Amino acid sequence: MKSTSPPSSPKSIAAVLSVDLLVQILNHIAGSGDRKSFRLVCRAFLLAESSHRRSLRPLRIESLPALLGRRYPSIESLDLSVCPSLDDVSLAAAIADRSYWQKLRRVVLARVSGVGWKGIEALVSACPSIQAIDLSHCCRVSDREAAALAKARELRELRIDKCLGVTDVGLAMVAVGCGKLERLGIKWCMEISDIGIDLLVKKCRNLRVLDLSYLKVTKNSLRSISSLEKFEALTLVGCRFIDDEGLAFLSNGRNSLQRIDISRCENVTWLGIASVIEGHRNLQMINMGDCRTEVAPQFLSQLSLINTTLNVLKLDGLEVSDANLQKIGSNCENLLEIGLSKCRGVTDEGISELVSKCIGLRTIDLTCCHLLTDNALVAIANHCNDLTCLRLEACSLITENGFAQIATGCPQLQVIDLTDCNINDIALQHLTKCSELKVLKLGFCAKVTSKGLACIGSNCKNLEELDLYRCVEIDDSGLSFLADGCKKLKKLNLCYCIQITNQGLEHLSYFEGISDLELRGLVNVTAAGITSITFGCKSLVELDLKGCSSVDDAALFALSRFSQNLRQLNISNCPVSSLGLCKLLGSLRCLQDAKLVQLSGVSVEGFEFALRASRCKLKKLKLVSALRKLLSPGLLQMLQARGCRIRWVDKPLLFNSFPIA
């Protein structure tokens, strides 16, 4: 009898798809969770993802050599901002094998306060082709670190925002060494003056983007900047010494300025901006919010000169009349974004005039425009069919009728802010027809109930951020609806939703991708509820438990064991003990920001031991001011030496619920 061979098994999909085809598929996968699922399919998918990945954000520095050397050999952008306890020694150890670092083009060290000039010098030496470095909010960065940066000859982009130790000398060294610099952020670098800016301009002629926000620069800096032929974007937020005379230097038209932000410049008027427009007919963005100026008819007429290019106009905090809005509509027909937050005088008629002409608007900010009613929303819905972002915080005269029109006329809406708008479930029922919603803010909307959340869960499958701050009618059943429908949720605010219990948190445990969870003031939540979250929410990075009066040490033990990725935690006013706090701070290796105010069950010795157990990896710490004199000077010096910024709060120190003098 002739034997029959068993049928051959069908080829797997991995054998059919080439690596190039898999890479093409990866180009259309944006979310980190989806990418993780992709690489877990099979070895071929893992190899394709490894060769395709260009950026990396590790949680621990010790894993970096293996990641760069074997798993992700093509990394070009490396973000080390979330690595705890990163300092010169650990950074030098990580780059011992320099062959893995030579391909890097971008490195982010923002808020990494332990890295100084030695670490930066080693980094620059290991990455000869590096083009972008971000050292924002690194408190140790001063002129010596700037000298180390100056050796990066290929540097195109540098951010040193709020590096308070950098002076004109440090900026001069960067300017001399990094002549190819195109983008520079020196926001809040208060020791930099006109002298440094002048030398920067002379040495870095390719400069395109510059942020000088809150610096004490004057018109002399603008005179220098006006000579840059390739210059495109200037940010001057809060520069109180900048005036119209300084802006007049920019009217020479020598460069291709496209974006200017002079918000909060108290000495700038419409005349200054008008002179900039006169010299630059290709302006795309103007932000003059919170300037002490009027919106003069002459200025609005000047906008007609840039009618074809102007996309963004922000007038936040100014007085804007109906006639002004009509003029803006006539002269700025190509606007994509309008900012009218806290503008006095904005009415339904003015909005109707504006949107009837600016039909391409994608973003409209009407925060605190208290006079608006449903008529404004009807006009927006009728004309702005491509709207994606609408901010209506504190517009309390708007009702469900207006939102019904928005849902019909703006189907592509992705972001809507209805904080303090007093809306109800009927309004939500209309709004949730916008199936593309990603961000929904409903803070202080006390009429929203779990019935409204049921509509959100049923229709808003793409929702990523939901704010329910003080929505006191929300209960556990509402969270069950969210858990069933909103699988992509990443940020959720349930502060002071006092009906939420442990059962509600059990529903939240199904949000595997949630990273930011605010549970402040949930008095009915205990350690059992927090434990449920630690089991399910593996991506949790920020957690706020302030005022959760039933959350005790058992919750801290669960966080210590199962929430190792936590970077920001607030347990102020929680009944925890010294033992629980010590266990928490000693176990969470990624924790960088801790708020520990009025912990009545923690003694002074408990704070001392817990902070030492943290191994000084914290970058930000919030404590009661009375502890400043009670904690050992050596501990405080050690924390500050490692770059930890301590915010001392003027509140009584409590112990066993009794204040201590």
C-alpha positions in Angstrom: 0.0 0.0 0.0 1.4 3.3 -1.0 2.1 5.7 1.9 0.9 9.2 1.7 3.0 12.1 3.0 1.4 14.6 5.4 0.3 17.8 3.8 2.8 20.6 4.1 2.0 23.4 6.5 1.2 26.8 4.9 3.9 29.4 4.9 3.7 32.0 7.6 3.0 35.6 6.6 6.5 36.5 7.6 7.9 34.3 4.9 5.7 36.0 2.3 6.5 39.6 3.2 9.9 41.0 2.5 11.8 43.2 5.0 11.2 46.2 2.8 7.5 45.6 2.8 7.4 45.2 6.6 9.3 48.5 6.9 6.6 50.1 4.7 4.0 48.8 7.1 5.8 50.2 10.0 5.8 53.6 8.5 2.0 53.6 9.0 2.1 52.5 12.6 2.4 55.5 15.0 1.5 54.4 18.5 4.1 52.8 20.7 1.6 50.1 21.8 0.9 49.2 18.2 4.6 49.0 17.4 5.1 46.7 20.4 2.3 44.4 19.2 3.9 44.4 15.8 7.3 43.3 17.0 5.8 40.5 19.2 4.2 38.8 16.2 7.3 36.8 15.2 11.1 37.1 14.8 10.9 38.5 11.3 8.6 41.3 12.5 11.0 42.0 15.5 14.0 42.2 13.1 12.1 44.6 10.8 11.2 46.8 13.7 14.7 46.8 15.1 16.2 47.9 11.8 13.5 50.5 11.2 13.6 52.3 14.5 15.4 55.6 14.5 14.5 57.0 18.0 14.8 55.5 21.5 13.8 56.6 25.0 15.2 54.2 27.5 14.1 54.1 31.1 17.4 53.0 32.5 20.9 54.0 31.4 22.4 50.6 32.2 20.4 48.9 29.5 21.7 51.3 26.8 24.8 49.5 25.5 22.7 46.4 24.8 19.9 48.4 23.1 22.3 50.4 20.9 24.7 47.6 20.2 22.5 44.7 19.3 18.8 45.4 19.3 18.6 48.9 17.6 21.7 49.5 15.5 20.2 52.3 13.5 19.2 54.7 16.2 19.7 58.4 15.4 17.7 60.1 18.1 18.3 59.2 21.8 16.2 60.7 24.7 17.8 60.2 28.1 15.6 62.6 30.0 13.8 59.9 31.9 16.8 57.9 33.1 17.1 58.2 36.9 20.4 59.0 38.6 22.1 59.8 35.3 25.4 61.6 35.9 28.8 62.0 34.4 30.1 58.6 35.6 27.1 56.6 34.3 27.0 58.5 31.0 30.7 57.9 30.5 30.2 54.2 31.2 27.3 54.0 28.8 29.4 55.4 25.9 32.5 53.3 26.6 32.1 51.5 23.3 31.9 54.6 21.0 31.1 52.6 17.9 27.4 52.5 18.8 27.2 56.3 19.3 28.7 57.5 16.1 25.4 57.3 14.2 23.6 59.5 16.7 22.3 62.8 15.4 20.2 64.0 18.3 20.5 63.6 22.1 18.0 64.8 24.7 19.2 65.4 28.3 16.4 67.8 29.4 16.2 68.0 33.2 19.1 65.6 33.7 20.6 67.6 36.4 23.4 65.2 37.3 25.3 65.7 34.0 28.1 68.3 33.9 30.9 69.3 31.6 32.7 65.9 31.8 29.6 64.0 30.7 28.9 66.5 27.9 32.5 66.5 26.7 32.4 62.6 26.6 29.1 62.7 24.7 30.4 65.2 22.1 33.6 63.2 21.6 31.6 60.0 21.1 29.1 61.5 18.7 31.2 63.4 16.0 28.1 63.8 13.8 25.7 65.0 16.4 23.4 67.8 15.2 20.9 68.4 18.0 21.3 68.6 21.8 18.7 69.4 24.4 19.9 70.4 27.9 16.8 72.4 28.9 16.3 72.8 32.7 19.7 71.3 33.5 20.6 73.3 36.6 24.3 72.3 36.5 24.8 73.7 33.0 26.9 76.8 33.1 29.7 78.3 31.0 32.0 75.4 31.5 29.4 73.0 30.1 28.9 75.5 27.2 32.6 75.2 26.5 32.2 71.4 26.2 29.2 71.9 23.8 31.4 74.2 21.6 33.3 71.2 20.5 30.3 69.8 18.6 31.3 71.3 15.3 28.3 69.9 13.3 25.7 71.1 15.8 22.6 72.6 14.1 20.1 72.7 17.1 20.7 73.5 20.7 18.3 74.1 23.6 19.5 75.3 27.0 16.3 76.8 28.3 16.5 77.8 32.0 20.2 76.9 32.3 20.7 79.8 34.7 24.4 79.5 34.9 25.1 80.2 31.2 26.3 83.8 30.6 27.4 85.8 27.6 30.8 84.0 27.9 29.3 80.6 27.5 27.1 81.7 24.6 30.2 83.2 22.9 32.0 79.9 23.2 29.1 78.1 21.6 28.8 80.7 18.9 32.5 80.4 18.0 32.6 76.6 18.1 29.2 75.8 16.5 29.2 78.0 13.4 26.6 75.8 11.7 24.0 76.4 14.4 20.5 77.0 12.9 18.2 76.7 16.0 18.8 78.0 19.5 16.7 78.1 22.6 18.0 80.2 25.5 14.7 80.9 27.2 15.1 82.0 30.9 18.9 82.2 30.6 18.9 85.5 32.5 22.6 86.2 32.4 22.6 86.5 28.6 22.5 90.0 27.3 22.8 92.0 24.1 26.5 91.4 24.0 26.1 87.7 23.7 23.4 87.9 21.1 25.5 90.2 19.0 28.4 87.8 18.9 26.1 84.9 18.3 24.7 86.6 15.2 28.1 87.5 13.9 29.4 83.9 14.2 26.2 81.9 13.3 25.1 83.3 10.1 22.9 80.2 9.3 20.6 80.9 12.3 17.0 80.3 11.5 15.1 79.9 14.8 15.8 81.8 18.0 14.0 81.8 21.4 14.9 84.7 23.7 11.9 84.5 25.9 12.2 86.3 29.3 15.7 87.6 28.6 16.7 91.2 29.4 17.6 91.9 25.8 16.9 95.3 24.2 16.5 96.8 20.8 20.3 96.3 20.3 19.7 92.5 20.0 17.0 93.0 17.4 19.3 95.3 15.4 21.8 92.4 15.3 19.2 89.8 14.5 17.8 91.9 11.6 21.0 91.2 9.6 20.5 87.4 9.5 19.5 86.6 6.0 18.1 83.1 6.6 16.2 83.9 9.8 12.7 82.5 10.0 11.3 82.4 13.6 11.7 84.7 16.6 10.2 84.2 20.1 10.3 87.1 22.5 7.7 86.1 25.2 7.9 88.3 28.2 10.9 90.4 27.0 9.9 93.6 28.9 12.8 95.7 27.4 11.7 95.1 23.8 9.7 98.0 22.4 8.4 99.3 19.1 11.7 100.9 18.3 13.4 97.6 18.5 10.9 95.8 16.3 11.3 98.6 13.7 14.8 97.2 13.0 13.1 94.0 11.7 11.3 96.0 9.0 14.4 96.1 6.8 13.3 92.9 5.1 16.8 91.4 4.9 15.6 88.0 6.1 12.7 85.7 5.5 11.0 86.0 8.9 7.9 83.8 9.0 6.9 83.5 12.7 7.1 86.1 15.5 5.9 85.8 19.1 5.9 88.9 21.2 3.2 87.8 23.7 3.5 89.4 27.2 5.9 92.1 25.9 4.4 95.0 27.9 6.2 97.8 25.9 5.2 96.6 22.5 2.1 98.1 20.7 0.5 97.5 17.3 2.8 99.9 15.7 5.8 97.6 16.3 4.1 94.6 14.7 2.9 96.8 11.9 6.5 97.7 11.1 7.5 94.0 11.1 4.7 93.3 8.6 5.8 96.1 6.4 9.2 94.5 5.9 8.1 90.8 5.8 5.3 90.0 3.4 5.6 86.2 4.1 4.7 86.2 7.8 2.8 83.0 8.7 2.3 83.4 12.4 1.8 86.5 14.7 1.3 86.1 18.5 0.8 89.4 20.3 -1.3 88.0 23.1 -1.3 89.8 26.5 0.5 92.9 25.2 -0.6 96.2 26.5 -2.0 97.5 23.2 -5.2 98.1 21.3 -6.2 96.3 18.2 -6.1 99.5 16.0 -7.8 99.7 12.6 -4.5 100.7 11.0 -2.9 97.4 12.2 -5.8 95.4 10.9 -5.5 97.1 7.5 -1.8 96.2 7.5 -2.8 92.5 7.8 -4.0 92.6 4.2 -0.4 92.8 3.1 0.2 89.2 4.4 -3.3 87.9 3.5 -2.0 85.0 1.4 0.6 83.7 4.0 -0.8 84.4 7.5 -2.0 81.2 9.0 -1.9 81.9 12.8 -3.1 85.0 14.6 -3.2 85.1 18.4 -4.7 88.1 20.2 -5.3 86.6 23.6 -6.2 89.0 26.4 -6.7 92.1 24.1 -10.0 94.0 23.6 -11.5 92.9 20.3 -14.7 94.4 19.0 -17.1 93.0 16.3 -15.6 95.5 13.9 -12.2 94.2 14.6 -13.2 90.6 13.9 -15.0 91.7 10.7 -11.8 93.3 9.5 -9.7 90.3 10.4 -12.0 88.1 8.4 -11.7 90.3 5.4 -7.9 90.7 5.6 -6.9 87.2 6.7 -9.0 84.8 4.7 -6.3 82.0 4.9 -6.2 81.8 8.7 -5.9 78.3 10.1 -5.8 79.3 13.8 -7.2 82.2 15.7 -6.6 82.8 19.4 -9.1 85.0 21.2 -8.6 83.6 24.7 -9.8 86.1 27.4 -10.5 88.8 24.8 -12.9 91.4 26.0 -15.8 92.4 23.6 -16.1 89.1 21.6 -19.7 88.5 20.8 -21.8 86.2 18.5 -21.9 88.8 15.8 -18.1 89.2 15.7 -17.5 85.5 15.5 -20.1 85.2 12.8 -18.3 87.9 10.7 -15.0 86.2 11.3 -15.9 82.6 10.4 -17.9 83.6 7.4 -14.7 84.7 5.7 -12.1 82.4 7.4 -13.7 79.2 6.4 -10.5 77.2 6.5 -10.0 77.6 10.3 -8.7 74.5 12.0 -8.2 75.9 15.6 -10.4 78.4 17.4 -9.7 79.5 21.0 -12.6 81.3 22.7 -11.6 80.6 26.3 -13.4 82.9 28.7 -15.3 84.7 26.0 -18.3 85.0 28.4 -20.7 86.7 26.0 -20.9 83.9 23.5 -24.1 81.9 23.0 -25.3 79.1 20.7 -25.4 81.6 17.8 -21.6 81.6 17.7 -21.5 77.8 17.6 -24.1 77.8 14.8 -21.9 80.2 12.7 -18.8 78.1 13.4 -20.6 74.9 12.4 -22.0 76.4 9.2 -18.6 77.7 7.9 -15.7 75.9 9.5 -16.3 72.3 8.4 -12.6 71.4 8.7 -12.3 72.5 12.4 -10.2 70.1 14.5 -9.8 72.1 17.8 -12.3 74.2 19.7 -11.6 75.8 23.1 -14.7 77.1 25.0 -13.6 77.1 28.6 -16.0 79.2 30.8 -18.4 80.0 28.0 -21.4 79.3 30.3 -24.2 80.6 28.0 -23.8 77.8 25.5 -26.3 75.0 25.6 -26.8 71.6 24.1 -28.4 73.2 21.0 -25.2 74.8 20.0 -23.2 71.5 20.4 -25.8 69.7 18.3 -24.8 72.1 15.5 -21.1 71.6 16.1 -21.5 67.8 15.9 -23.2 68.1 12.6 -21.0 70.8 11.0 -17.6 69.8 12.4 -17.2 66.1 12.0 -13.4 66.2 12.1 -13.2 67.7 15.6 -10.4 66.2 17.6 -10.0 68.5 20.6 -12.7 70.4 22.5 -12.3 72.1 25.9 -15.7 72.6 27.7 -14.2 73.2 31.2 -16.7 75.1 33.4 -19.3 75.3 30.5 -22.0 73.7 32.7 -23.0 71.2 29.9 -25.1 68.1 30.5 -25.5 64.6 29.1 -27.6 65.7 26.2 -24.8 68.0 25.0 -22.4 65.1 25.3 -24.8 62.9 23.4 -24.5 65.3 20.5 -20.7 65.9 20.8 -19.8 62.2 20.8 -21.0 62.0 17.2 -17.6 63.5 16.5 -16.0 60.1 16.2 -12.5 61.6 15.7 -12.4 63.1 19.2 -9.0 62.7 20.9 -9.1 65.2 23.7 -12.3 66.1 25.7 -12.2 68.4 28.8 -15.3 68.5 31.0 -13.9 69.9 34.2 -16.4 71.6 36.6 -19.3 70.3 34.5 -21.4 69.1 37.5 -24.4 68.0 35.3 -22.4 65.3 33.5 -23.4 61.9 34.8 -22.4 58.3 34.0 -25.1 58.4 31.2 -22.9 60.9 29.4 -19.9 58.7 29.9 -21.8 55.9 28.3 -22.1 58.0 25.1 -18.4 58.7 25.2 -17.5 55.0 25.6 -19.8 54.0 22.8 -18.7 56.6 20.2 -15.3 58.0 21.0 -13.1 55.0 20.2 -10.0 57.3 19.5 -10.2 59.3 22.8 -6.8 59.7 24.3 -7.4 62.4 27.0 -10.4 62.9 29.2 -10.7 65.5 32.0 -13.6 65.0 34.4 -12.3 67.3 37.2 -15.0 67.8 39.9 -17.7 66.1 37.8 -19.3 65.0 41.0 -22.2 63.0 39.5 -19.8 60.5 37.9 -19.9 57.0 39.5 -18.3 53.6 39.0 -20.7 52.6 36.3 -19.5 55.5 34.1 -16.0 54.2 34.3 -17.1 50.8 33.2 -18.5 52.4 30.0 -15.1 54.1 29.4 -13.2 50.9 30.0 -15.4 49.1 27.4 -15.0 51.7 24.6 -12.0 54.0 25.1 -9.2 51.6 24.7 -6.7 54.3 23.6 -7.1 56.5 26.7 -3.7 57.8 27.9 -4.7 60.6 30.3 -7.6 60.7 32.7 -8.5 63.2 35.4 -11.0 62.1 38.0 -10.0 64.6 40.8 -12.8 65.1 43.3 -15.3 62.8 41.6 -16.3 61.7 45.1 -18.6 58.9 44.1 -15.8 56.8 42.7 -14.9 53.7 44.7 -12.5 50.8 44.4 -14.9 49.2 42.0 -14.4 52.1 39.6 -10.6 51.8 39.9 -11.0 48.1 39.0 -12.6 49.2 35.7 -9.6 51.6 35.2 -7.2 48.7 35.5 -8.2 47.6 31.9 -6.5 50.7 30.5 -3.2 49.2 29.7 -1.9 52.2 27.8 -2.9 54.9 30.4 0.1 57.0 31.5 -1.3 59.9 33.4 -4.0 59.3 36.1 -5.2 62.0 38.5 -7.3 60.7 41.5 -7.0 63.6 43.9 -9.6 63.8 46.7 -11.2 60.3 46.1 -12.1 59.7 49.7 -13.8 56.3 49.0 -10.8 54.8 47.4 -8.6 52.5 49.4 -5.4 50.5 48.9 -7.4 47.7 47.2 -8.4 50.1 44.4 -4.8 51.4 44.0 -3.6 47.8 43.8 -6.0 47.1 41.0 -4.5 50.0 39.0 -0.9 48.8 39.6 -1.8 45.3 38.3 -3.4 46.6 35.1 -2.0 50.0 34.2 1.6 49.0 33.3 2.3 52.2 31.4 1.5 54.5 34.3 4.0 57.3 34.6 2.2 60.1 36.5 -0.2 59.4 39.5 -1.9 62.0 41.7 -3.3 60.6 45.0 -3.4 63.9 47.0 -6.1 63.9 49.6 -7.1 60.3 49.2 -7.8 59.9 52.9 -8.2 56.1 52.8 -5.0 55.3 50.9 -2.4 53.9 53.3 0.9 52.0 53.3 -0.6 49.0 51.5 -1.1 51.2 48.4 2.5 52.3 48.6 3.7 48.7 48.8 1.7 47.9 45.7 3.1 50.9 43.8 6.6 50.0 44.9 6.3 46.5 43.5 4.2 46.8 40.3 4.6 50.5 39.1 8.3 50.6 38.4 7.9 53.1 35.6 6.3 55.9 37.8 8.1 59.2 37.3 5.8 61.6 39.0 3.8 60.9 42.2 1.7 63.1 44.6 0.7 61.5 47.9 0.3 64.7 49.9 -2.3 64.5 52.7 -2.4 60.7 52.6 -2.4 58.6 55.9 0.9 56.8 55.1 3.7 56.0 57.5 7.5 56.4 57.6 7.9 52.7 56.6 5.6 53.0 53.6 7.3 56.2 52.4 10.8 54.7 52.8 9.7 51.6 50.9 8.2 53.7 48.1 11.1 56.0 47.5 13.6 53.2 47.8 11.9 51.0 45.3 10.7 53.3 42.5 13.9 53.5 40.3 12.4 55.9 37.7 10.7 58.4 40.2 11.8 61.9 39.5 9.1 64.2 40.9 7.5 63.6 44.4 5.1 65.8 46.3 5.1 64.9 50.0 3.2 67.7 51.8 1.5 67.2 55.1 2.1 63.5 55.6 0.9 63.3 59.2 2.0 59.7 59.7 5.6 60.3 58.7 8.1 61.6 61.3 11.1 63.8 60.6 13.3 60.7 60.9 11.0 59.0 58.4 11.5 61.8 55.9 15.2 61.6 56.4 15.5 57.8 55.9 13.1 57.9 52.9 14.9 60.7 51.1 18.2 58.9 51.6 16.7 55.6 50.4 15.8 57.4 47.1 19.5 57.5 46.4 19.2 61.2 45.3 17.6 60.4 42.0 14.8 62.9 42.5 14.8 66.0 40.3 11.8 67.8 41.9 10.6 67.6 45.5 7.7 69.3 47.3 7.9 69.5 51.1 6.6 71.5 54.0 8.9 74.5 54.8 9.2 73.5 58.4 11.3 70.5 57.4 14.0 72.8 56.0 15.3 73.3 59.6 14.6 69.7 60.8 16.2 67.7 58.0 20.0 67.3 58.2 22.0 69.9 56.3 24.0 67.1 54.7 21.0 65.5 53.2 19.7 68.8 51.7 23.2 69.6 50.3 23.4 66.1 48.7 20.0 66.5 47.1 20.7 69.9 45.7 24.2 68.8 44.5 22.5 66.2 42.4 20.2 68.8 40.9 17.1 68.2 42.9 14.9 71.4 43.1 13.0 71.5 46.4 9.8 73.6 46.6 9.2 74.5 50.2 5.4 75.0 50.9 4.4 77.3 53.7 2.0 75.0 55.5 2.1 73.6 59.0 4.0 70.4 59.6 1.5 67.7 60.8 2.3 64.7 63.0 -0.5 62.4 64.1 -2.9 65.2 62.8 -1.6 67.8 65.2 0.4 70.8 63.9 4.0 71.2 65.2 5.3 74.7 65.7 
